[in-house]
């Protein structure tokens, strides 16, 4: 089953637990998961950890994870930290 998650506003340590729980729940009964990132306004390393976990767990469970429409600020952080291969972004749904 294809599932979609739309993330918005801040994705920092203050939302990390909620975001992780959302990811765990979304993986249940999913064959593919689209995570739409375009509305995110602020991120920190906890969000990147959540994304890395999601990609790893999706791979372990054989679930396709699509990280879509990242804002330029998120793309910049991922590039600066050398995570572009681990967190490959895609376009629109």
PDB file with one MODEL, atoms N, CA, C and O in Angstrom:
MODEL        1
ATOM      1  N   UNK A   1       0.838  -1.170   0.000  1.00  0.00           N
ATOM      2  CA  UNK A   1       0.000   0.000   0.000  1.00  0.00           C
ATOM      3  C   UNK A   1       0.892   1.245   0.000  1.00  0.00           C
ATOM      4  O   UNK A   1       1.860   1.321   0.756  1.00  0.00           O
ATOM      5  N   UNK A   2       0.561   2.214  -0.847  1.00  0.00           N
ATOM      6  CA  UNK A   2       1.267   3.483  -0.911  1.00  0.00           C
ATOM      7  C   UNK A   2       0.725   4.406   0.175  1.00  0.00           C
ATOM      8  O   UNK A   2      -0.487   4.576   0.315  1.00  0.00           O
ATOM      9  N   UNK A   3       1.642   5.002   0.945  1.00  0.00           N
ATOM     10  CA  UNK A   3       1.252   5.963   1.978  1.00  0.00           C
ATOM     11  C   UNK A   3       1.998   7.265   1.741  1.00  0.00           C
ATOM     12  O   UNK A   3       3.101   7.277   1.194  1.00  0.00           O
ATOM     13  N   UNK A   4       1.375   8.364   2.165  1.00  0.00           N
ATOM     14  CA  UNK A   4       1.965   9.688   2.028  1.00  0.00           C
ATOM     15  C   UNK A   4       2.008  10.377   3.384  1.00  0.00           C
ATOM     16  O   UNK A   4       1.068  10.282   4.173  1.00  0.00           O
ATOM     17  N   UNK A   5       3.110  11.069   3.642  1.00  0.00           N
ATOM     18  CA  UNK A   5       3.256  11.900   4.836  1.00  0.00           C
ATOM     19  C   UNK A   5       3.644  13.295   4.361  1.00  0.00           C
ATOM     20  O   UNK A   5       4.570  13.451   3.565  1.00  0.00           O
ATOM     21  N   UNK A   6       2.938  14.301   4.850  1.00  0.00           N
ATOM     22  CA  UNK A   6       3.284  15.683   4.567  1.00  0.00           C
ATOM     23  C   UNK A   6       3.822  16.295   5.853  1.00  0.00           C
ATOM     24  O   UNK A   6       3.095  16.434   6.836  1.00  0.00           O
ATOM     25  N   UNK A   7       5.096  16.659   5.839  1.00  0.00           N
ATOM     26  CA  UNK A   7       5.713  17.291   6.998  1.00  0.00           C
ATOM     27  C   UNK A   7       5.693  18.794   6.797  1.00  0.00           C
ATOM     28  O   UNK A   7       5.877  19.285   5.683  1.00  0.00           O
ATOM     29  N   UNK A   8       5.469  19.526   7.888  1.00  0.00           N
ATOM     30  CA  UNK A   8       5.445  20.974   7.769  1.00  0.00           C
ATOM     31  C   UNK A   8       6.143  21.623   8.960  1.00  0.00           C
ATOM     32  O   UNK A   8       6.477  20.967   9.946  1.00  0.00           O
ATOM     33  N   UNK A   9       6.349  22.917   8.836  1.00  0.00           N
ATOM     34  CA  UNK A   9       6.926  23.759   9.880  1.00  0.00           C
ATOM     35  C   UNK A   9       8.310  23.263  10.292  1.00  0.00           C
ATOM     36  O   UNK A   9       9.102  22.822   9.459  1.00  0.00           O
ATOM     37  N   UNK A  10       8.578  23.345  11.570  1.00  0.00           N
ATOM     38  CA  UNK A  10       9.885  22.945  12.085  1.00  0.00           C
ATOM     39  C   UNK A  10       9.982  21.434  12.226  1.00  0.00           C
ATOM     40  O   UNK A  10       9.010  20.756  12.560  1.00  0.00           O
ATOM     41  N   UNK A  11      11.167  20.932  11.964  1.00  0.00           N
ATOM     42  CA  UNK A  11      11.494  19.534  12.231  1.00  0.00           C
ATOM     43  C   UNK A  11      12.811  19.552  13.002  1.00  0.00           C
ATOM     44  O   UNK A  11      13.890  19.359  12.441  1.00  0.00           O
ATOM     45  N   UNK A  12      12.686  19.789  14.299  1.00  0.00           N
ATOM     46  CA  UNK A  12      13.844  19.892  15.180  1.00  0.00           C
ATOM     47  C   UNK A  12      13.694  18.907  16.326  1.00  0.00           C
ATOM     48  O   UNK A  12      12.782  18.081  16.332  1.00  0.00           O
ATOM     49  N   UNK A  13      14.584  18.999  17.283  1.00  0.00           N
ATOM     50  CA  UNK A  13      14.551  18.092  18.434  1.00  0.00           C
ATOM     51  C   UNK A  13      13.196  18.116  19.140  1.00  0.00           C
ATOM     52  O   UNK A  13      12.790  17.127  19.750  1.00  0.00           O
ATOM     53  N   UNK A  14      12.505  19.243  19.053  1.00  0.00           N
ATOM     54  CA  UNK A  14      11.217  19.381  19.729  1.00  0.00           C
ATOM     55  C   UNK A  14      10.113  18.556  19.066  1.00  0.00           C
ATOM     56  O   UNK A  14       9.125  18.219  19.718  1.00  0.00           O
ATOM     57  N   UNK A  15      10.263  18.233  17.807  1.00  0.00           N
ATOM     58  CA  UNK A  15       9.292  17.404  17.090  1.00  0.00           C
ATOM     59  C   UNK A  15       9.830  15.996  16.812  1.00  0.00           C
ATOM     60  O   UNK A  15       9.126  15.177  16.221  1.00  0.00           O
ATOM     61  N   UNK A  16      11.041  15.710  17.221  1.00  0.00           N
ATOM     62  CA  UNK A  16      11.712  14.459  16.832  1.00  0.00           C
ATOM     63  C   UNK A  16      10.936  13.219  17.257  1.00  0.00           C
ATOM     64  O   UNK A  16      10.771  12.298  16.457  1.00  0.00           O
ATOM     65  N   UNK A  17      10.467  13.175  18.474  1.00  0.00           N
ATOM     66  CA  UNK A  17       9.734  11.984  18.946  1.00  0.00           C
ATOM     67  C   UNK A  17       8.438  11.795  18.156  1.00  0.00           C
ATOM     68  O   UNK A  17       8.114  10.685  17.734  1.00  0.00           O
ATOM     69  N   UNK A  18       7.713  12.873  17.966  1.00  0.00           N
ATOM     70  CA  UNK A  18       6.458  12.800  17.218  1.00  0.00           C
ATOM     71  C   UNK A  18       6.698  12.373  15.768  1.00  0.00           C
ATOM     72  O   UNK A  18       5.959  11.555  15.222  1.00  0.00           O
ATOM     73  N   UNK A  19       7.723  12.931  15.164  1.00  0.00           N
ATOM     74  CA  UNK A  19       8.054  12.582  13.784  1.00  0.00           C
ATOM     75  C   UNK A  19       8.466  11.113  13.686  1.00  0.00           C
ATOM     76  O   UNK A  19       8.034  10.405  12.775  1.00  0.00           O
ATOM     77  N   UNK A  20       9.296  10.656  14.618  1.00  0.00           N
ATOM     78  CA  UNK A  20       9.722   9.258  14.600  1.00  0.00           C
ATOM     79  C   UNK A  20       8.508   8.332  14.743  1.00  0.00           C
ATOM     80  O   UNK A  20       8.392   7.342  14.020  1.00  0.00           O
ATOM     81  N   UNK A  21       7.620   8.650  15.661  1.00  0.00           N
ATOM     82  CA  UNK A  21       6.415   7.840  15.853  1.00  0.00           C
ATOM     83  C   UNK A  21       5.568   7.821  14.582  1.00  0.00           C
ATOM     84  O   UNK A  21       5.019   6.782  14.216  1.00  0.00           O
ATOM     85  N   UNK A  22       5.463   8.965  13.911  1.00  0.00           N
ATOM     86  CA  UNK A  22       4.723   9.046  12.652  1.00  0.00           C
ATOM     87  C   UNK A  22       5.362   8.136  11.606  1.00  0.00           C
ATOM     88  O   UNK A  22       4.655   7.450  10.867  1.00  0.00           O
ATOM     89  N   UNK A  23       6.695   8.125  11.538  1.00  0.00           N
ATOM     90  CA  UNK A  23       7.390   7.260  10.594  1.00  0.00           C
ATOM     91  C   UNK A  23       7.158   5.785  10.917  1.00  0.00           C
ATOM     92  O   UNK A  23       6.891   4.989  10.016  1.00  0.00           O
ATOM     93  N   UNK A  24       7.257   5.420  12.184  1.00  0.00           N
ATOM     94  CA  UNK A  24       7.032   4.026  12.591  1.00  0.00           C
ATOM     95  C   UNK A  24       5.634   3.584  12.179  1.00  0.00           C
ATOM     96  O   UNK A  24       5.464   2.512  11.598  1.00  0.00           O
ATOM     97  N   UNK A  25       4.636   4.407  12.478  1.00  0.00           N
ATOM     98  CA  UNK A  25       3.250   4.069  12.135  1.00  0.00           C
ATOM     99  C   UNK A  25       3.053   3.970  10.625  1.00  0.00           C
ATOM    100  O   UNK A  25       2.331   3.093  10.150  1.00  0.00           O
ATOM    101  N   UNK A  26       3.686   4.857   9.875  1.00  0.00           N
ATOM    102  CA  UNK A  26       3.520   4.869   8.424  1.00  0.00           C
ATOM    103  C   UNK A  26       4.109   3.622   7.768  1.00  0.00           C
ATOM    104  O   UNK A  26       3.627   3.185   6.722  1.00  0.00           O
ATOM    105  N   UNK A  27       5.139   3.052   8.370  1.00  0.00           N
ATOM    106  CA  UNK A  27       5.761   1.859   7.793  1.00  0.00           C
ATOM    107  C   UNK A  27       4.895   0.612   7.931  1.00  0.00           C
ATOM    108  O   UNK A  27       5.086  -0.365   7.206  1.00  0.00           O
ATOM    109  N   UNK A  28       3.956   0.644   8.848  1.00  0.00           N
ATOM    110  CA  UNK A  28       3.069  -0.511   9.037  1.00  0.00           C
ATOM    111  C   UNK A  28       2.194  -0.681   7.803  1.00  0.00           C
ATOM    112  O   UNK A  28       1.503   0.253   7.398  1.00  0.00           O
ATOM    113  N   UNK A  29       2.221  -1.848   7.215  1.00  0.00           N
ATOM    114  CA  UNK A  29       1.402  -2.193   6.049  1.00  0.00           C
ATOM    115  C   UNK A  29       1.706  -1.355   4.812  1.00  0.00           C
ATOM    116  O   UNK A  29       0.870  -1.272   3.912  1.00  0.00           O
ATOM    117  N   UNK A  30       2.871  -0.740   4.745  1.00  0.00           N
ATOM    118  CA  UNK A  30       3.228   0.057   3.567  1.00  0.00           C
ATOM    119  C   UNK A  30       4.127  -0.750   2.644  1.00  0.00           C
ATOM    120  O   UNK A  30       4.934  -1.563   3.095  1.00  0.00           O
ATOM    121  N   UNK A  31       3.977  -0.518   1.364  1.00  0.00           N
ATOM    122  CA  UNK A  31       4.929  -1.055   0.388  1.00  0.00           C
ATOM    123  C   UNK A  31       5.765   0.077  -0.192  1.00  0.00           C
ATOM    124  O   UNK A  31       6.853  -0.140  -0.724  1.00  0.00           O
ATOM    125  N   UNK A  32       5.230   1.292  -0.078  1.00  0.00           N
ATOM    126  CA  UNK A  32       5.930   2.487  -0.536  1.00  0.00           C
ATOM    127  C   UNK A  32       5.462   3.663   0.319  1.00  0.00           C
ATOM    128  O   UNK A  32       4.288   3.766   0.673  1.00  0.00           O
ATOM    129  N   UNK A  33       6.413   4.550   0.643  1.00  0.00           N
ATOM    130  CA  UNK A  33       6.099   5.700   1.493  1.00  0.00           C
ATOM    131  C   UNK A  33       6.672   6.961   0.858  1.00  0.00           C
ATOM    132  O   UNK A  33       7.875   7.054   0.612  1.00  0.00           O
ATOM    133  N   UNK A  34       5.795   7.932   0.596  1.00  0.00           N
ATOM    134  CA  UNK A  34       6.203   9.241   0.115  1.00  0.00           C
ATOM    135  C   UNK A  34       6.231  10.208   1.295  1.00  0.00           C
ATOM    136  O   UNK A  34       5.236  10.356   2.005  1.00  0.00           O
ATOM    137  N   UNK A  35       7.364  10.861   1.501  1.00  0.00           N
ATOM    138  CA  UNK A  35       7.501  11.866   2.550  1.00  0.00           C
ATOM    139  C   UNK A  35       7.699  13.206   1.850  1.00  0.00           C
ATOM    140  O   UNK A  35       8.746  13.455   1.252  1.00  0.00           O
ATOM    141  N   UNK A  36       6.688  14.065   1.929  1.00  0.00           N
ATOM    142  CA  UNK A  36       6.714  15.358   1.256  1.00  0.00           C
ATOM    143  C   UNK A  36       7.303  16.387   2.217  1.00  0.00           C
ATOM    144  O   UNK A  36       6.782  16.605   3.311  1.00  0.00           O
ATOM    145  N   UNK A  37       8.398  17.014   1.788  1.00  0.00           N
ATOM    146  CA  UNK A  37       9.207  17.862   2.664  1.00  0.00           C
ATOM    147  C   UNK A  37       9.093  19.351   2.369  1.00  0.00           C
ATOM    148  O   UNK A  37       9.682  20.154   3.093  1.00  0.00           O
ATOM    149  N   UNK A  38       8.369  19.745   1.347  1.00  0.00           N
ATOM    150  CA  UNK A  38       8.403  21.117   0.842  1.00  0.00           C
ATOM    151  C   UNK A  38       7.969  22.184   1.839  1.00  0.00           C
ATOM    152  O   UNK A  38       8.384  23.334   1.697  1.00  0.00           O
ATOM    153  N   UNK A  39       7.163  21.864   2.829  1.00  0.00           N
ATOM    154  CA  UNK A  39       6.651  22.868   3.768  1.00  0.00           C
ATOM    155  C   UNK A  39       7.516  23.017   5.020  1.00  0.00           C
ATOM    156  O   UNK A  39       7.178  23.794   5.912  1.00  0.00           O
ATOM    157  N   UNK A  40       8.617  22.286   5.094  1.00  0.00           N
ATOM    158  CA  UNK A  40       9.492  22.375   6.265  1.00  0.00           C
ATOM    159  C   UNK A  40      10.220  23.717   6.258  1.00  0.00           C
ATOM    160  O   UNK A  40      10.755  24.151   5.238  1.00  0.00           O
ATOM    161  N   UNK A  41      10.225  24.364   7.433  1.00  0.00           N
ATOM    162  CA  UNK A  41      10.859  25.679   7.545  1.00  0.00           C
ATOM    163  C   UNK A  41      12.185  25.652   8.284  1.00  0.00           C
ATOM    164  O   UNK A  41      13.012  26.543   8.090  1.00  0.00           O
ATOM    165  N   UNK A  42      12.408  24.653   9.127  1.00  0.00           N
ATOM    166  CA  UNK A  42      13.635  24.591   9.923  1.00  0.00           C
ATOM    167  C   UNK A  42      13.929  23.135  10.260  1.00  0.00           C
ATOM    168  O   UNK A  42      13.014  22.367  10.555  1.00  0.00           O
ATOM    169  N   UNK A  43      15.209  22.753  10.218  1.00  0.00           N
ATOM    170  CA  UNK A  43      15.621  21.393  10.574  1.00  0.00           C
ATOM    171  C   UNK A  43      16.861  21.460  11.448  1.00  0.00           C
ATOM    172  O   UNK A  43      17.588  22.454  11.460  1.00  0.00           O
ATOM    173  N   UNK A  44      17.082  20.380  12.176  1.00  0.00           N
ATOM    174  CA  UNK A  44      18.343  20.191  12.878  1.00  0.00           C
ATOM    175  C   UNK A  44      18.768  18.739  12.696  1.00  0.00           C
ATOM    176  O   UNK A  44      18.123  17.981  11.972  1.00  0.00           O
ATOM    177  N   UNK A  45      19.847  18.362  13.352  1.00  0.00           N
ATOM    178  CA  UNK A  45      20.402  17.022  13.140  1.00  0.00           C
ATOM    179  C   UNK A  45      19.458  15.909  13.586  1.00  0.00           C
ATOM    180  O   UNK A  45      19.550  14.793  13.075  1.00  0.00           O
ATOM    181  N   UNK A  46      18.558  16.181  14.521  1.00  0.00           N
ATOM    182  CA  UNK A  46      17.620  15.134  14.941  1.00  0.00           C
ATOM    183  C   UNK A  46      16.697  14.734  13.786  1.00  0.00           C
ATOM    184  O   UNK A  46      16.332  13.565  13.661  1.00  0.00           O
ATOM    185  N   UNK A  47      16.323  15.690  12.951  1.00  0.00           N
ATOM    186  CA  UNK A  47      15.486  15.360  11.801  1.00  0.00           C
ATOM    187  C   UNK A  47      16.266  14.531  10.794  1.00  0.00           C
ATOM    188  O   UNK A  47      15.733  13.583  10.219  1.00  0.00           O
ATOM    189  N   UNK A  48      17.516  14.885  10.583  1.00  0.00           N
ATOM    190  CA  UNK A  48      18.343  14.091   9.677  1.00  0.00           C
ATOM    191  C   UNK A  48      18.502  12.670  10.203  1.00  0.00           C
ATOM    192  O   UNK A  48      18.505  11.720   9.420  1.00  0.00           O
ATOM    193  N   UNK A  49      18.634  12.511  11.501  1.00  0.00           N
ATOM    194  CA  UNK A  49      18.707  11.174  12.102  1.00  0.00           C
ATOM    195  C   UNK A  49      17.418  10.410  11.838  1.00  0.00           C
ATOM    196  O   UNK A  49      17.454   9.223  11.514  1.00  0.00           O
ATOM    197  N   UNK A  50      16.279  11.084  11.975  1.00  0.00           N
ATOM    198  CA  UNK A  50      15.002  10.425  11.685  1.00  0.00           C
ATOM    199  C   UNK A  50      14.919   9.996  10.224  1.00  0.00           C
ATOM    200  O   UNK A  50      14.464   8.891   9.928  1.00  0.00           O
ATOM    201  N   UNK A  51      15.351  10.855   9.315  1.00  0.00           N
ATOM    202  CA  UNK A  51      15.321  10.486   7.899  1.00  0.00           C
ATOM    203  C   UNK A  51      16.256   9.315   7.601  1.00  0.00           C
ATOM    204  O   UNK A  51      15.900   8.404   6.853  1.00  0.00           O
ATOM    205  N   UNK A  52      17.445   9.343   8.185  1.00  0.00           N
ATOM    206  CA  UNK A  52      18.386   8.228   7.989  1.00  0.00           C
ATOM    207  C   UNK A  52      17.809   6.934   8.542  1.00  0.00           C
ATOM    208  O   UNK A  52      17.933   5.883   7.913  1.00  0.00           O
ATOM    209  N   UNK A  53      17.181   6.999   9.710  1.00  0.00           N
ATOM    210  CA  UNK A  53      16.544   5.807  10.282  1.00  0.00           C
ATOM    211  C   UNK A  53      15.453   5.299   9.338  1.00  0.00           C
ATOM    212  O   UNK A  53      15.363   4.102   9.063  1.00  0.00           O
ATOM    213  N   UNK A  54      14.620   6.232   8.843  1.00  0.00           N
ATOM    214  CA  UNK A  54      13.518   5.846   7.958  1.00  0.00           C
ATOM    215  C   UNK A  54      14.041   5.152   6.707  1.00  0.00           C
ATOM    216  O   UNK A  54      13.508   4.115   6.312  1.00  0.00           O
ATOM    217  N   UNK A  55      15.065   5.701   6.081  1.00  0.00           N
ATOM    218  CA  UNK A  55      15.631   5.075   4.888  1.00  0.00           C
ATOM    219  C   UNK A  55      16.200   3.691   5.205  1.00  0.00           C
ATOM    220  O   UNK A  55      16.003   2.750   4.436  1.00  0.00           O
ATOM    221  N   UNK A  56      16.898   3.566   6.326  1.00  0.00           N
ATOM    222  CA  UNK A  56      17.478   2.281   6.722  1.00  0.00           C
ATOM    223  C   UNK A  56      16.392   1.259   7.033  1.00  0.00           C
ATOM    224  O   UNK A  56      16.452   0.118   6.575  1.00  0.00           O
ATOM    225  N   UNK A  57      15.411   1.672   7.806  1.00  0.00           N
ATOM    226  CA  UNK A  57      14.322   0.759   8.186  1.00  0.00           C
ATOM    227  C   UNK A  57      13.487   0.381   6.960  1.00  0.00           C
ATOM    228  O   UNK A  57      13.072  -0.769   6.814  1.00  0.00           O
ATOM    229  N   UNK A  58      13.250   1.343   6.094  1.00  0.00           N
ATOM    230  CA  UNK A  58      12.531   1.030   4.857  1.00  0.00           C
ATOM    231  C   UNK A  58      13.273   0.001   4.034  1.00  0.00           C
ATOM    232  O   UNK A  58      12.662  -0.921   3.492  1.00  0.00           O
ATOM    233  N   UNK A  59      14.582   0.146   3.934  1.00  0.00           N
ATOM    234  CA  UNK A  59      15.383  -0.839   3.212  1.00  0.00           C
ATOM    235  C   UNK A  59      15.321  -2.211   3.854  1.00  0.00           C
ATOM    236  O   UNK A  59      15.216  -3.227   3.167  1.00  0.00           O
ATOM    237  N   UNK A  60      15.387  -2.231   5.175  1.00  0.00           N
ATOM    238  CA  UNK A  60      15.320  -3.503   5.899  1.00  0.00           C
ATOM    239  C   UNK A  60      13.989  -4.209   5.676  1.00  0.00           C
ATOM    240  O   UNK A  60      13.934  -5.434   5.570  1.00  0.00           O
ATOM    241  N   UNK A  61      12.905  -3.415   5.604  1.00  0.00           N
ATOM    242  CA  UNK A  61      11.558  -3.972   5.432  1.00  0.00           C
ATOM    243  C   UNK A  61      11.142  -4.074   3.962  1.00  0.00           C
ATOM    244  O   UNK A  61      10.016  -4.467   3.656  1.00  0.00           O
ATOM    245  N   UNK A  62      12.058  -3.717   3.055  1.00  0.00           N
ATOM    246  CA  UNK A  62      11.784  -3.733   1.625  1.00  0.00           C
ATOM    247  C   UNK A  62      10.629  -2.790   1.252  1.00  0.00           C
ATOM    248  O   UNK A  62       9.761  -3.133   0.449  1.00  0.00           O
ATOM    249  N   UNK A  63      10.645  -1.600   1.854  1.00  0.00           N
ATOM    250  CA  UNK A  63       9.652  -0.562   1.578  1.00  0.00           C
ATOM    251  C   UNK A  63      10.371   0.583   0.864  1.00  0.00           C
ATOM    252  O   UNK A  63      11.387   1.081   1.348  1.00  0.00           O
ATOM    253  N   UNK A  64       9.850   0.989  -0.272  1.00  0.00           N
ATOM    254  CA  UNK A  64      10.410   2.105  -1.022  1.00  0.00           C
ATOM    255  C   UNK A  64      10.105   3.405  -0.281  1.00  0.00           C
ATOM    256  O   UNK A  64       8.942   3.717  -0.025  1.00  0.00           O
ATOM    257  N   UNK A  65      11.147   4.161   0.061  1.00  0.00           N
ATOM    258  CA  UNK A  65      10.996   5.453   0.732  1.00  0.00           C
ATOM    259  C   UNK A  65      11.367   6.551  -0.258  1.00  0.00           C
ATOM    260  O   UNK A  65      12.476   6.567  -0.791  1.00  0.00           O
ATOM    261  N   UNK A  66      10.431   7.470  -0.500  1.00  0.00           N
ATOM    262  CA  UNK A  66      10.655   8.586  -1.415  1.00  0.00           C
ATOM    263  C   UNK A  66      10.619   9.889  -0.628  1.00  0.00           C
ATOM    264  O   UNK A  66       9.590  10.237  -0.049  1.00  0.00           O
ATOM    265  N   UNK A  67      11.728  10.606  -0.604  1.00  0.00           N
ATOM    266  CA  UNK A  67      11.811  11.905   0.058  1.00  0.00           C
ATOM    267  C   UNK A  67      11.616  12.963  -1.023  1.00  0.00           C
ATOM    268  O   UNK A  67      12.476  13.145  -1.885  1.00  0.00           O
ATOM    269  N   UNK A  68      10.482  13.660  -0.973  1.00  0.00           N
ATOM    270  CA  UNK A  68      10.066  14.507  -2.088  1.00  0.00           C
ATOM    271  C   UNK A  68      10.083  15.994  -1.752  1.00  0.00           C
ATOM    272  O   UNK A  68       9.749  16.400  -0.639  1.00  0.00           O
ATOM    273  N   UNK A  69      10.477  16.791  -2.733  1.00  0.00           N
ATOM    274  CA  UNK A  69      10.392  18.253  -2.708  1.00  0.00           C
ATOM    275  C   UNK A  69      11.026  18.897  -1.480  1.00  0.00           C
ATOM    276  O   UNK A  69      10.356  19.655  -0.779  1.00  0.00           O
ATOM    277  N   UNK A  70      12.285  18.620  -1.203  1.00  0.00           N
ATOM    278  CA  UNK A  70      12.918  19.253  -0.047  1.00  0.00           C
ATOM    279  C   UNK A  70      13.132  20.746  -0.293  1.00  0.00           C
ATOM    280  O   UNK A  70      13.434  21.150  -1.416  1.00  0.00           O
ATOM    281  N   UNK A  71      12.978  21.563   0.739  1.00  0.00           N
ATOM    282  CA  UNK A  71      13.302  22.979   0.578  1.00  0.00           C
ATOM    283  C   UNK A  71      14.809  23.138   0.391  1.00  0.00           C
ATOM    284  O   UNK A  71      15.578  22.275   0.813  1.00  0.00           O
ATOM    285  N   UNK A  72      15.239  24.238  -0.241  1.00  0.00           N
ATOM    286  CA  UNK A  72      16.673  24.450  -0.463  1.00  0.00           C
ATOM    287  C   UNK A  72      17.497  24.393   0.821  1.00  0.00           C
ATOM    288  O   UNK A  72      18.631  23.915   0.801  1.00  0.00           O
ATOM    289  N   UNK A  73      16.951  24.867   1.922  1.00  0.00           N
ATOM    290  CA  UNK A  73      17.710  24.840   3.182  1.00  0.00           C
ATOM    291  C   UNK A  73      18.024  23.408   3.622  1.00  0.00           C
ATOM    292  O   UNK A  73      19.114  23.147   4.132  1.00  0.00           O
ATOM    293  N   UNK A  74      17.094  22.491   3.433  1.00  0.00           N
ATOM    294  CA  UNK A  74      17.333  21.087   3.783  1.00  0.00           C
ATOM    295  C   UNK A  74      18.341  20.473   2.817  1.00  0.00           C
ATOM    296  O   UNK A  74      19.225  19.725   3.237  1.00  0.00           O
ATOM    297  N   UNK A  75      18.218  20.776   1.555  1.00  0.00           N
ATOM    298  CA  UNK A  75      19.181  20.272   0.576  1.00  0.00           C
ATOM    299  C   UNK A  75      20.596  20.747   0.911  1.00  0.00           C
ATOM    300  O   UNK A  75      21.558  19.988   0.793  1.00  0.00           O
ATOM    301  N   UNK A  76      20.710  21.996   1.325  1.00  0.00           N
ATOM    302  CA  UNK A  76      22.021  22.553   1.672  1.00  0.00           C
ATOM    303  C   UNK A  76      22.647  21.831   2.862  1.00  0.00           C
ATOM    304  O   UNK A  76      23.831  21.495   2.834  1.00  0.00           O
ATOM    305  N   UNK A  77      21.858  21.594   3.901  1.00  0.00           N
ATOM    306  CA  UNK A  77      22.372  20.915   5.100  1.00  0.00           C
ATOM    307  C   UNK A  77      22.816  19.494   4.750  1.00  0.00           C
ATOM    308  O   UNK A  77      23.879  19.049   5.182  1.00  0.00           O
ATOM    309  N   UNK A  78      22.011  18.792   3.977  1.00  0.00           N
ATOM    310  CA  UNK A  78      22.340  17.418   3.584  1.00  0.00           C
ATOM    311  C   UNK A  78      23.630  17.396   2.764  1.00  0.00           C
ATOM    312  O   UNK A  78      24.469  16.514   2.946  1.00  0.00           O
ATOM    313  N   UNK A  79      23.782  18.351   1.875  1.00  0.00           N
ATOM    314  CA  UNK A  79      25.000  18.438   1.066  1.00  0.00           C
ATOM    315  C   UNK A  79      26.210  18.755   1.935  1.00  0.00           C
ATOM    316  O   UNK A  79      27.255  18.119   1.799  1.00  0.00           O
ATOM    317  N   UNK A  80      26.078  19.731   2.825  1.00  0.00           N
ATOM    318  CA  UNK A  80      27.186  20.130   3.687  1.00  0.00           C
ATOM    319  C   UNK A  80      27.658  18.991   4.581  1.00  0.00           C
ATOM    320  O   UNK A  80      28.846  18.892   4.888  1.00  0.00           O
ATOM    321  N   UNK A  81      26.734  18.134   4.999  1.00  0.00           N
ATOM    322  CA  UNK A  81      27.090  17.018   5.873  1.00  0.00           C
ATOM    323  C   UNK A  81      27.488  15.763   5.100  1.00  0.00           C
ATOM    324  O   UNK A  81      27.794  14.736   5.705  1.00  0.00           O
ATOM    325  N   UNK A  82      27.486  15.838   3.773  1.00  0.00           N
ATOM    326  CA  UNK A  82      27.900  14.697   2.963  1.00  0.00           C
ATOM    327  C   UNK A  82      26.908  13.548   2.971  1.00  0.00           C
ATOM    328  O   UNK A  82      27.302  12.387   2.859  1.00  0.00           O
ATOM    329  N   UNK A  83      25.632  13.859   3.103  1.00  0.00           N
ATOM    330  CA  UNK A  83      24.601  12.827   3.188  1.00  0.00           C
ATOM    331  C   UNK A  83      23.767  12.695   1.910  1.00  0.00           C
ATOM    332  O   UNK A  83      22.696  12.088   1.928  1.00  0.00           O
ATOM    333  N   UNK A  84      24.250  13.257   0.812  1.00  0.00           N
ATOM    334  CA  UNK A  84      23.450  13.234  -0.413  1.00  0.00           C
ATOM    335  C   UNK A  84      23.214  11.823  -0.950  1.00  0.00           C
ATOM    336  O   UNK A  84      22.163  11.552  -1.530  1.00  0.00           O
ATOM    337  N   UNK A  85      24.167  10.935  -0.766  1.00  0.00           N
ATOM    338  CA  UNK A  85      23.958   9.557  -1.230  1.00  0.00           C
ATOM    339  C   UNK A  85      22.973   8.807  -0.336  1.00  0.00           C
ATOM    340  O   UNK A  85      22.192   7.988  -0.820  1.00  0.00           O
ATOM    341  N   UNK A  86      23.009   9.084   0.951  1.00  0.00           N
ATOM    342  CA  UNK A  86      22.128   8.392   1.898  1.00  0.00           C
ATOM    343  C   UNK A  86      20.702   8.921   1.845  1.00  0.00           C
ATOM    344  O   UNK A  86      19.746   8.173   2.051  1.00  0.00           O
ATOM    345  N   UNK A  87      20.562  10.216   1.568  1.00  0.00           N
ATOM    346  CA  UNK A  87      19.250  10.855   1.561  1.00  0.00           C
ATOM    347  C   UNK A  87      18.989  11.445   0.172  1.00  0.00           C
ATOM    348  O   UNK A  87      19.075  12.657  -0.022  1.00  0.00           O
ATOM    349  N   UNK A  88      18.680  10.606  -0.757  1.00  0.00           N
ATOM    350  CA  UNK A  88      18.413  11.063  -2.114  1.00  0.00           C
ATOM    351  C   UNK A  88      16.995  11.630  -2.180  1.00  0.00           C
ATOM    352  O   UNK A  88      16.031  10.994  -1.754  1.00  0.00           O
ATOM    353  N   UNK A  89      16.898  12.844  -2.726  1.00  0.00           N
ATOM    354  CA  UNK A  89      15.603  13.516  -2.829  1.00  0.00           C
ATOM    355  C   UNK A  89      15.027  13.366  -4.224  1.00  0.00           C
ATOM    356  O   UNK A  89      15.752  13.216  -5.208  1.00  0.00           O
ATOM    357  N   UNK A  90      13.695  13.410  -4.283  1.00  0.00           N
ATOM    358  CA  UNK A  90      12.993  13.347  -5.553  1.00  0.00           C
ATOM    359  C   UNK A  90      12.080  14.539  -5.724  1.00  0.00           C
ATOM    360  O   UNK A  90      12.020  15.425  -4.872  1.00  0.00           O
ATOM    361  N   UNK A  91      11.373  14.547  -6.835  1.00  0.00           N
ATOM    362  CA  UNK A  91      10.465  15.632  -7.161  1.00  0.00           C
ATOM    363  C   UNK A  91       9.063  15.389  -6.640  1.00  0.00           C
ATOM    364  O   UNK A  91       8.865  14.683  -5.652  1.00  0.00           O
ATOM    365  N   UNK A  92       8.102  15.977  -7.310  1.00  0.00           N
ATOM    366  CA  UNK A  92       6.697  15.953  -6.884  1.00  0.00           C
ATOM    367  C   UNK A  92       6.096  14.546  -6.919  1.00  0.00           C
ATOM    368  O   UNK A  92       6.628  13.633  -7.550  1.00  0.00           O
ATOM    369  N   UNK A  93       4.976  14.408  -6.221  1.00  0.00           N
ATOM    370  CA  UNK A  93       4.224  13.147  -6.223  1.00  0.00           C
ATOM    371  C   UNK A  93       3.797  12.787  -7.619  1.00  0.00           C
ATOM    372  O   UNK A  93       3.153  11.757  -7.821  1.00  0.00           O
TER     373      UNK A  93
ENDMDL
END
